[in-house]
Amino acid sequence: MSPKYTHLKSWVDEVKKANWEQPSDIKEQYRSASILKNRRVVFNIKGNDYRLIVSVAYRYQAVYVKFVGTHAEYDAIDAETVEMEH
């Protein structure tokens, strides 16, 4: 398993246990997370080698992945509008 996926799996395991009711709950757990508009959050993965953008539905305790990529790939997208390709 590549390092990106190992670190993503660790993040997923942590998030499954989380109970986020508002953005400050995320910041409490992940100090380096960036809170954006429209319930979006950017996480640094593997020491900031990768970026993960998710949309959080606090009421449903659900997280929707919008983007996973390298820091360079992240710099080339709009974090507030990017959607995962199907």
FENCORBEL-V956447 format. One record per run of one state. SS is the DSSP state (h for helix, s for strand, l for the rest). FROM is the first residue (numbers start at 1). TO is the last residue. If there is no record, write none. Layout:
ss = [SS | SS]
from = [FROM | FROM]
to = [TO | TO]
This chain:
ss = [l | h | l | h | l | s | l | s | l | s | h | l | s | h | l]
from = [1 | 3 | 18 | 23 | 30 | 34 | 36 | 40 | 46 | 50 | 58 | 61 | 62 | 71 | 76]
to = [2 | 17 | 22 | 29 | 33 | 35 | 39 | 45 | 49 | 57 | 60 | 61 | 70 | 75 | 86]
